[in-house]
Amino acid sequence: MCSQHGQWLRLVVRDDGVGGARCSRVGSSSSGLTGLTDRVHAVDGRFDIVSPQRGPTVVTVDLPLHA
């Protein structure tokens, strides 16, 4: 789902998996959810993940809209 809220673009992705997704760093490299988080924060955005055991996982990303 994608929507605009004022000067923000909101993206919401939900799956029907088993849950338990986490952002973690392996060594000094970033990948997966951690890499996405880093990229969102690099443009002053917000990244939120809710992933309880037995799911579902919901990822919400808010990105600023710049003129």
TATA-V702896 format. One line per field, one symbol per residue. ss: DSSP state (H for helix, E for strand, C for the rest). psi: psi as a letter, one per 40 degrees, with the letter a starting at -180 (. if undefined). burial: + if it has 9 or more other ideal C-beta (glycine too) atoms within 8 Angstrom, else -. A space follows every 50 residues. Layout:
ss->???
psi->???
burial->???
//
This chain:
ss->CEEEECCEEEEEEECCCCCCCCCCCECCECCHHHHHHHHHHHCCCEEEEE ECCCCCEEEEEEEECCC
psi->ihihgbfihhhhhhifaeaeiihihhbeiiibddddddddddffahhhhh giieaihhhhhhhihh.
burial->-------+++++------+-------------++++++-++---+-+-+- +---++++++++++---
//
